[in-house]
Amino acid sequence: MKVLCVNAGSSSLKFQLYEMPEEISKISGYVEKIGAKDSFYTIKCEGKKTETKRLIKDHAEAVAVMLEELVNYGAVKDLSEIKGVGHRAVHGGEKYTKSVVITDEVLKDMKEFGKFAPLHLPGNIAGIKAMQKALPDAVQVAVFDTAFHQTIPKVQYMYPVPMEWYEKYGVRKYGFHGTSHKYITEVMQKKLGKEDINLIVCHVGSGASITAVKDGKSYDTTMGLTPLDGLMMGTRSGSIDPSIIKYMVDEAGMTYDQVDDALNKKSGLMGVCGFNDNRDVEKAISEGDENARLALDMYVDRIDRYIAEYYLELGGDVDAIVFTAGVLENGAETRESIINGLKPLGIKINKEVNDAIAGFKEITSGIITAEDSTVPVYVEPTNEEVMIVRDAYNFCK
């Protein structure tokens, strides 16, 4: 059975077609800059990648291009072969604790929850509606980024603000990257042969979050009401004194929207040193850029702080710390810096093994700590797409 994974962003559409239940990826692609004059798309099939420049005016056209190429590349002979579509849904509020078949009610709820993730919502909904129209007979499934975190206890997800803000407006920690954190949890349960597993999962890419997993369930996480909270990221500030917002409005004459835009798109690594990609930051450091050095030190410091905090939350009973997503799957130097900051917890690097692991190398996963380390640190590639497809497939059987 062929099942499609779709991740529609504000101006992008990522997709991957799987043969299920074998979980074999047949083809993948990425449509970028939807609505812009320089829009284009990339297709990867049988190890070959091709890029095509084409004006793609909206998500409906992006979906049409995707389906057209699935046939052109022979991934399917006929679109009717696609029995299910799993959609990454950014926010499920408190209502959705697991994936569901998309109905009018689900779409209505997604629009309501979109206030918590306004940058992602329009593309999310547009992608779903376009797929419903293009593949009316396929089962369309919403896989919520927040669902895995709905097991977090109230003492962790509540903010110390007026109770009315929670009861009337839903102000609380929701968490994100749940599909990735869930995938890593399941991988580690199998690797360690233990269901009630305690983990600290560090998903660090352009966006970043850390989750404390207790007894196999999300117990706390760094992202909050929105994905802006928590760690310093590529372009997001992470947690800051909230009074900074009013201060910049008053002192710099900025509007609230301008400050919000700056905190989401012009802060983090980008704000401190002008680069949002970790590789560019490390290159700048090698060339003597002091701001780049400062940015990476701040970045690592915040990761170490949350790992230490979650180590205490789990009572020191941690089966493993797991590094995943783009930066930590590939950045040996950043991983080493993080682990060196954890020496007070008795965590020690195995430099030789660490240097040998990356997504672009022969070895892509493994334990990168010394044998006498108090907690083993694993590098484990994430796979959000396969999690989304699994959930969609389960509704198609």
Legacy VTK file of the C-alpha trace (Angstrom):
# vtk DataFile Version 3.0
C-alpha trace
ASCII
DATASET POLYDATA
POINTS 397 float
0.000 0.000 0.000
1.280 3.468 -0.875
0.929 6.204 1.758
2.021 9.824 1.370
3.508 12.088 4.033
2.849 15.811 3.541
4.264 18.723 5.543
2.840 22.026 4.321
4.442 25.200 5.645
3.614 28.844 5.049
5.437 28.864 1.697
6.647 25.292 1.294
5.475 21.715 0.805
7.573 18.706 1.760
6.442 15.233 0.765
7.542 11.617 0.816
5.829 8.535 -0.593
6.186 5.226 1.249
5.422 1.630 0.422
3.705 0.251 3.505
3.929 -1.695 5.749
7.549 -2.213 4.618
8.256 1.513 5.239
10.238 1.843 2.011
10.624 5.423 0.791
9.901 5.566 -2.935
10.331 9.271 -3.646
10.585 12.558 -1.777
10.441 16.217 -2.676
10.383 19.778 -1.453
8.468 22.641 -3.061
9.896 25.977 -1.900
9.001 29.669 -2.085
5.357 29.026 -2.994
3.787 32.263 -4.237
7.135 33.883 -5.082
8.572 34.528 -8.541
11.625 32.376 -7.803
9.692 29.306 -6.598
11.179 25.894 -7.362
11.001 22.267 -6.324
13.442 19.434 -5.689
12.784 15.737 -6.287
14.881 12.896 -4.857
14.329 9.459 -6.340
16.612 6.402 -6.384
19.493 8.415 -4.982
19.322 11.148 -7.622
18.282 14.718 -6.881
16.894 17.129 -9.474
15.856 20.770 -9.069
13.276 22.492 -11.266
12.480 26.213 -11.345
8.799 26.851 -11.905
6.280 29.496 -10.920
4.049 27.906 -8.277
1.420 30.419 -7.224
-0.275 28.593 -4.306
-0.484 25.359 -2.331
-3.053 23.870 -4.700
-0.562 24.208 -7.541
2.218 22.821 -5.339
0.101 19.727 -4.689
-0.624 19.413 -8.427
3.103 19.554 -9.195
3.841 16.941 -6.530
1.241 14.495 -7.839
2.339 15.093 -11.413
5.929 14.194 -10.541
4.900 11.077 -8.595
3.499 9.747 -11.868
6.337 11.105 -14.042
8.958 9.359 -11.906
6.986 6.106 -11.884
6.477 6.130 -8.120
2.817 5.400 -8.911
1.156 4.419 -12.184
-2.117 5.955 -11.110
-2.920 8.328 -8.242
-5.615 5.926 -7.017
-2.759 3.752 -5.688
-2.276 6.287 -2.884
-4.595 5.054 -0.140
-3.633 7.402 2.668
-2.087 10.813 3.328
-0.536 11.766 6.652
-0.370 15.494 7.280
1.918 17.115 9.828
-0.465 19.268 11.881
1.279 21.925 13.951
-1.136 22.288 16.866
-3.810 20.075 18.397
-4.434 22.029 21.595
-5.596 19.979 24.575
-8.205 18.186 22.492
-6.035 15.960 20.302
-3.810 13.505 22.124
-3.334 11.277 19.076
-3.658 11.325 15.293
-7.145 11.469 13.740
-8.854 11.234 10.367
-9.444 14.777 9.112
-13.089 15.876 9.146
-14.728 19.299 8.884
-14.684 19.450 12.695
-10.950 18.706 12.805
-10.248 21.442 10.253
-12.365 23.878 12.260
-10.405 23.002 15.415
-7.096 23.389 13.590
-8.089 26.894 12.526
-8.903 27.702 16.149
-5.588 26.295 17.430
-3.803 28.188 14.682
-3.700 31.261 16.907
-0.894 29.496 18.782
1.129 28.998 15.574
-0.031 31.699 13.129
3.055 31.411 10.903
2.363 27.753 10.132
-1.435 27.653 9.988
-2.327 29.044 6.532
-0.001 26.639 4.726
-1.048 23.749 6.926
-4.736 24.180 6.122
-4.129 25.022 2.445
-2.088 21.856 1.980
-4.764 19.678 3.567
-7.593 21.177 1.497
-5.607 20.821 -1.718
-4.869 17.163 -0.957
-8.523 16.457 -0.099
-9.552 17.854 -3.462
-6.797 16.108 -5.431
-7.169 12.688 -3.727
-10.803 12.522 -2.552
-10.731 8.737 -2.009
-7.559 8.663 0.112
-7.773 8.661 3.917
-6.475 12.032 5.120
-4.944 11.922 8.609
-3.753 14.753 10.873
-0.653 13.922 12.926
-0.322 16.581 15.616
3.065 17.985 16.632
1.722 18.603 20.135
0.059 15.224 20.774
3.023 13.411 22.374
3.312 16.163 24.992
-0.248 15.849 26.284
1.031 13.507 29.034
3.001 16.352 30.671
1.767 16.863 34.283
-0.091 20.062 35.120
2.676 21.249 37.445
4.966 21.346 34.391
2.590 22.687 31.724
0.986 25.517 33.719
2.459 29.025 33.706
2.440 31.142 36.891
-0.020 33.654 35.400
-3.661 34.436 36.305
-5.659 31.175 36.214
-8.222 32.859 33.973
-5.592 33.042 31.224
-5.496 29.249 31.153
-9.187 28.573 31.735
-10.462 31.181 29.266
-7.660 31.521 26.709
-5.735 28.244 26.865
-2.437 29.772 27.997
-0.209 26.813 28.915
2.801 24.879 27.667
1.904 22.662 24.690
5.307 21.666 23.325
6.289 20.858 19.742
8.483 18.440 17.763
6.338 15.752 19.397
6.488 13.431 16.397
10.290 13.435 16.514
10.450 12.981 20.293
7.976 10.102 20.054
9.989 8.443 17.273
13.223 8.641 19.262
11.466 7.306 22.370
10.211 4.258 20.470
13.657 3.658 18.930
15.318 3.780 22.344
12.675 1.515 23.918
13.609 -1.122 21.345
17.356 -0.547 21.664
17.363 -0.780 25.445
14.579 -3.373 25.682
12.671 -1.238 28.161
9.170 0.256 27.905
9.231 2.469 31.025
12.262 4.329 29.768
13.635 7.633 31.093
15.300 9.826 28.480
16.443 13.356 27.754
15.854 13.825 24.025
17.593 16.797 22.388
16.041 17.656 19.011
18.325 20.415 17.752
18.007 21.628 14.185
17.064 25.087 12.915
14.263 24.789 15.471
15.200 23.136 18.742
13.581 21.539 21.770
14.518 19.165 24.564
12.071 16.720 26.145
12.269 14.819 29.415
10.699 11.396 28.869
9.599 9.602 32.040
8.333 6.003 31.926
8.127 6.239 28.131
5.964 9.391 28.125
6.639 13.097 27.684
7.126 14.601 31.140
8.410 18.088 30.314
9.596 19.962 27.233
11.252 23.270 26.436
8.875 24.756 23.841
5.766 26.301 25.335
2.583 28.021 24.199
4.391 28.548 20.892
7.621 27.221 19.329
9.407 30.433 20.384
9.950 29.316 23.990
12.875 27.382 25.406
16.222 26.952 23.672
18.099 29.534 21.641
17.660 28.443 17.999
18.786 29.348 14.489
16.617 32.473 14.247
14.425 32.243 17.382
15.434 33.809 20.676
14.096 31.096 22.937
13.213 32.098 26.515
13.865 35.744 27.366
12.599 38.262 29.931
9.100 39.080 28.567
9.537 42.710 29.592
12.021 43.084 26.727
9.053 43.226 24.343
7.470 46.293 25.966
10.886 47.847 26.476
11.694 47.674 22.741
8.254 49.021 21.841
8.785 51.994 24.181
12.480 52.659 23.605
12.972 51.801 19.932
9.533 52.786 18.676
8.958 49.311 17.285
5.481 47.865 16.937
4.575 44.668 18.753
4.509 42.814 15.419
8.015 44.051 14.581
9.363 42.816 17.912
7.592 39.464 17.489
9.018 39.118 13.974
12.516 39.918 15.266
12.273 37.344 18.063
11.128 34.639 15.621
13.180 35.409 12.517
16.139 37.639 13.440
17.287 36.368 16.834
19.024 33.252 18.140
22.303 32.487 16.351
21.298 34.904 13.582
20.763 37.751 16.017
24.056 37.342 17.856
26.442 36.677 14.958
24.554 37.049 11.655
24.483 33.339 10.783
21.587 30.958 11.463
23.243 27.776 10.157
25.498 26.004 12.650
28.008 25.139 9.914
28.404 28.813 9.016
28.823 29.690 12.694
31.619 27.125 13.111
33.335 28.382 9.933
33.174 31.951 11.224
34.678 30.822 14.543
37.606 29.222 12.685
38.179 32.602 11.006
38.331 34.398 14.369
34.784 35.839 14.527
34.236 36.670 18.206
30.460 37.100 17.866
30.221 33.648 16.302
32.156 32.213 19.251
29.819 34.023 21.656
26.737 32.767 19.784
27.835 29.127 19.926
28.814 29.405 23.591
25.368 30.831 24.415
23.715 28.106 22.316
25.577 25.273 24.047
25.112 26.817 27.504
21.321 26.811 27.141
21.262 23.209 25.936
23.371 22.142 28.932
21.120 24.057 31.333
17.987 22.246 30.186
19.699 18.848 30.179
20.791 19.461 33.782
17.307 20.665 34.755
15.655 17.586 33.256
18.267 15.325 34.840
17.061 16.636 38.206
13.372 16.394 37.200
13.953 12.711 36.435
15.630 12.253 39.816
18.966 11.380 38.223
17.398 8.188 36.867
18.220 8.679 33.180
18.653 5.683 30.880
20.109 7.793 28.059
20.514 11.265 26.625
19.771 11.298 22.889
21.055 13.824 20.342
18.967 14.097 17.171
17.957 16.411 14.265
20.234 18.301 11.880
22.708 20.044 14.181
23.239 17.181 16.623
23.136 14.406 14.024
25.977 16.077 12.127
27.829 18.545 14.371
30.595 16.634 16.169
32.164 19.813 17.574
28.858 21.082 18.974
28.113 17.662 20.499
31.537 17.630 22.142
31.024 21.127 23.571
27.653 20.121 25.037
29.048 16.976 26.642
32.060 18.840 28.054
29.574 21.150 29.790
27.967 18.107 31.435
31.137 16.951 33.229
29.684 17.877 36.669
27.077 15.158 36.049
29.839 12.625 35.326
29.139 12.557 31.598
32.303 12.126 29.496
32.936 12.261 25.750
34.482 9.497 23.639
36.062 11.891 21.138
37.129 9.248 18.613
33.629 7.770 18.288
31.976 11.187 18.339
34.145 12.463 15.469
33.266 9.411 13.359
29.464 9.922 13.463
27.417 12.118 11.110
24.464 11.796 8.772
26.797 12.155 5.783
29.319 9.567 7.036
29.322 5.787 7.016
28.383 5.689 10.724
25.204 7.685 11.467
24.392 6.612 15.024
25.969 5.298 18.201
27.060 6.002 21.780
29.503 8.923 21.919
30.353 8.827 25.629
33.116 6.996 27.488
32.437 3.634 29.132
32.658 5.174 32.627
30.203 7.977 31.786
27.336 8.130 34.290
24.780 8.431 31.472
25.292 7.227 27.881
24.745 9.816 25.158
23.419 8.453 21.866
23.355 10.056 18.432
20.201 8.787 16.738
18.748 10.115 13.434
15.124 11.147 13.705
12.445 10.276 11.159
9.278 12.315 11.577
8.052 11.313 8.123
7.908 7.611 8.901
5.984 8.320 12.124
3.414 10.359 10.192
3.070 7.630 7.563
2.693 4.904 10.214
-0.229 6.737 11.803
-1.886 7.321 8.420
-1.367 3.686 7.425
-3.052 2.470 10.611
-6.251 4.220 9.524
-6.076 2.613 6.067
-5.791 -1.027 7.110
LINES 1 398
397 0 1 2 3 4 5 6 7 8 9 10 11 12 13 14 15 16 17 18 19 20 21 22 23 24 25 26 27 28 29 30 31 32 33 34 35 36 37 38 39 40 41 42 43 44 45 46 47 48 49 50 51 52 53 54 55 56 57 58 59 60 61 62 63 64 65 66 67 68 69 70 71 72 73 74 75 76 77 78 79 80 81 82 83 84 85 86 87 88 89 90 91 92 93 94 95 96 97 98 99 100 101 102 103 104 105 106 107 108 109 110 111 112 113 114 115 116 117 118 119 120 121 122 123 124 125 126 127 128 129 130 131 132 133 134 135 136 137 138 139 140 141 142 143 144 145 146 147 148 149 150 151 152 153 154 155 156 157 158 159 160 161 162 163 164 165 166 167 168 169 170 171 172 173 174 175 176 177 178 179 180 181 182 183 184 185 186 187 188 189 190 191 192 193 194 195 196 197 198 199 200 201 202 203 204 205 206 207 208 209 210 211 212 213 214 215 216 217 218 219 220 221 222 223 224 225 226 227 228 229 230 231 232 233 234 235 236 237 238 239 240 241 242 243 244 245 246 247 248 249 250 251 252 253 254 255 256 257 258 259 260 261 262 263 264 265 266 267 268 269 270 271 272 273 274 275 276 277 278 279 280 281 282 283 284 285 286 287 288 289 290 291 292 293 294 295 296 297 298 299 300 301 302 303 304 305 306 307 308 309 310 311 312 313 314 315 316 317 318 319 320 321 322 323 324 325 326 327 328 329 330 331 332 333 334 335 336 337 338 339 340 341 342 343 344 345 346 347 348 349 350 351 352 353 354 355 356 357 358 359 360 361 362 363 364 365 366 367 368 369 370 371 372 373 374 375 376 377 378 379 380 381 382 383 384 385 386 387 388 389 390 391 392 393 394 395 396
